[in-house]
């Protein structure tokens, strides 16, 4: 249940419906598991000072997201006039 909540981040009501529990019970179970994981030192994220250490190797990736024009067929003026003439009948 906790893995589903952490991965999909759905509502307590939908998770409770999946496991046959009420929304408050689902909240209590997930909250209890989160509290246990927070108290365990193995699940702590590094602090902001860890980013400033030299042991981190970063790879820079640049992505070109400039807009490029879409090639569309040119409108043929003769075709438009011919269609108008055919529609006038």
N, C-alpha and C positions, 0 to 999 in steps of 0.2 A: 504494500500500500504506500509506504513512504517513497519507494523508488518511483512509483507511478506519479506521485505528487511532485517529486523533485524533477523528474524528467519532463513531464507534460504540463505541469503547473495548472492543473484543472481545478475546478471548484470542489469544495468538500462534499457538496451534495452529490455530484456525479461520481466521485470516488466512493462515497458511502453507498450509493445505489449499486455500484459494481460489486461491492463486498457484502451487501445486505446489512449495512449499518446506518444509523442515523447521522445527520450532519454534525451534531455536537460530539458524538462519540468518535467520529472520524477526525475531527479537529483535535480532540484530546489525545488520541493515539499518535497522530502526526506530530503534535507539539511535544509529546513525551519523547519520541524518537529524536527529534531535533535537539531537545535539551541534553539528552544523553550524548549525542555526537558533539555538541558544543563543549561539553565538559571534558571530553577526551582530547588530549593534546595532539593526537595524530591527525585530526581533521581541521586544524587551524590553518588559515591561509597566511602566507608571509605578509609582513607589514609593508608599509610604503617605503621604508628605508631599504628593503631588499632590492628594490629596483635600481638603487644607486651603486650597488656593489659591482665590481669588475667581473665577477664570474658569470654574469648573464651575457649570453651571446645573442644579439638580435640580428634578424635578417630583414632587410628593408625590401619591400615589394612595391613597385609602382604599377598602377593600373591606368591605362588610357581610357578615360570615359568621355572623351569629347564626342559631340554629336556629329554624325555623318549624314549627309543628305540621302534620302531614299530615292532610288531611281524609279520613276514612274513613266509610263508611256505618255508621249506628248499627245495633246488633243488635236485632232485633225479638223481644221475649220471646214473643209469640203464635206466631211462626213456629217458634221452638225447641220450644215445648210441642207444637205440631201435629206436628212431625217425630218427636218422641219417641213420641207416641201412634201414629203410623203404623208406627213400627218395632217396636212391642210385639206386634203381631198374633201 
